[in-house]
Structure formats: C-alpha cells, structure tokens
C-alpha cells in the first residue's frame, strides 16, 4: 500500500494499492482504499486543499501529474 501525499504541503491525499514496480502514472479508483484530503472539482481536476493540482479524472482512473505528489510505502508484485 502506498500513501500518496501532496508535494507542496505534505498532506495525505489517499492510500493506494499499487500493483507492479513502475511509477505511479495513474491511480485506478477501485484500488484507492482510503481517501483523506483530495478535493475533486466538477471540471475533473483532483486538487489538494492547499490548491495544488494533483491529477485529472479520466473516468475509471486519475491521471497523476508528475512532481505534484509524493508516495511512500510498498508496491505489490503482480
């Protein structure tokens, strides 16, 4: 499980079950286990309460914006 945090203010955004060893390019909605502080606006943008844009809603997943978040934890091998 990975903890995704905002790179600007270090607040927790969500807990994510990452499968595989690659980078976090997208977060599938069905693998998000706990939401903390993410704010999803009606225009499809995922932002932190501090105002930093974290990702874009693409339907079944969020396309993550590189360098706008940090992640810590362990990745699960597929």
C-alpha positions as CSV (number, residue, x, y, z in Angstrom):
1,X,0.0,0.0,0.0
2,X,1.2,3.4,-0.9
3,X,0.4,6.7,0.8
4,X,0.0,9.5,-1.7
5,X,0.9,12.9,-0.3
6,X,0.8,16.4,-1.8
7,X,4.3,17.6,-2.7
8,X,3.6,21.2,-1.7
9,X,2.1,20.8,1.8
10,X,2.7,17.0,2.6
11,X,-0.9,16.4,3.5
12,X,-2.2,12.8,2.8
13,X,-4.4,12.5,-0.3
14,X,-5.2,8.8,-0.3
15,X,-4.0,5.2,0.3
16,X,-3.5,3.3,-2.9
17,X,-2.9,-0.4,-3.7
18,X,-0.1,-0.2,-6.3
19,X,0.5,-3.4,-8.4
20,X,3.9,-3.7,-10.1
21,X,7.2,-1.9,-9.8
22,X,6.7,1.0,-12.2
23,X,6.0,4.7,-11.4
24,X,2.6,5.9,-10.3
25,X,1.3,7.4,-13.6
26,X,-2.4,6.7,-12.9
27,X,-4.4,5.7,-9.8
28,X,-7.3,3.4,-10.5
29,X,-10.4,4.3,-8.5
30,X,-11.2,0.8,-7.4
31,X,-7.7,0.4,-5.9
32,X,-8.0,3.6,-3.7
33,X,-8.6,2.2,-0.2
34,X,-9.0,5.4,1.8
35,X,-9.5,9.0,0.8
36,X,-8.0,11.6,3.1
37,X,-7.9,15.2,1.7
38,X,-8.4,15.0,-2.0
39,X,-10.9,17.6,-3.5
40,X,-12.4,16.6,-6.8
41,X,-13.8,19.6,-8.6
42,X,-16.6,19.4,-11.2
43,X,-14.2,20.1,-14.1
44,X,-12.4,16.8,-13.4
45,X,-9.4,18.1,-11.6
46,X,-8.1,16.5,-8.4
47,X,-6.6,19.1,-6.1
48,X,-5.2,19.2,-2.6
49,X,-6.9,21.6,-0.1
50,X,-3.7,23.8,-0.4
51,X,-4.7,24.4,-4.1
52,X,-2.0,22.2,-5.8
53,X,-3.3,20.2,-8.7
54,X,-2.6,16.5,-8.2
55,X,-4.4,14.8,-11.1
56,X,-7.1,14.7,-13.7
57,X,-10.2,12.5,-13.6
58,X,-10.3,10.2,-16.7
59,X,-13.3,8.0,-15.8
60,X,-12.1,4.8,-14.1
61,X,-8.8,6.3,-13.1
62,X,-7.0,9.5,-12.1
63,X,-4.1,10.6,-14.4
64,X,-1.5,11.8,-11.9
65,X,0.7,14.8,-12.5
66,X,4.3,14.1,-12.0
67,X,6.1,16.1,-9.3
68,X,2.9,17.2,-7.7
69,X,2.7,14.3,-5.3
70,X,5.0,12.0,-3.3
71,X,4.4,8.4,-2.4
72,X,5.7,6.2,0.3
73,X,5.1,2.6,1.1
74,X,5.4,-0.8,-0.6
75,X,4.3,-1.8,-4.1
76,X,2.7,-5.2,-4.6
77,X,4.1,-7.5,-7.3
78,X,1.5,-8.5,-9.9
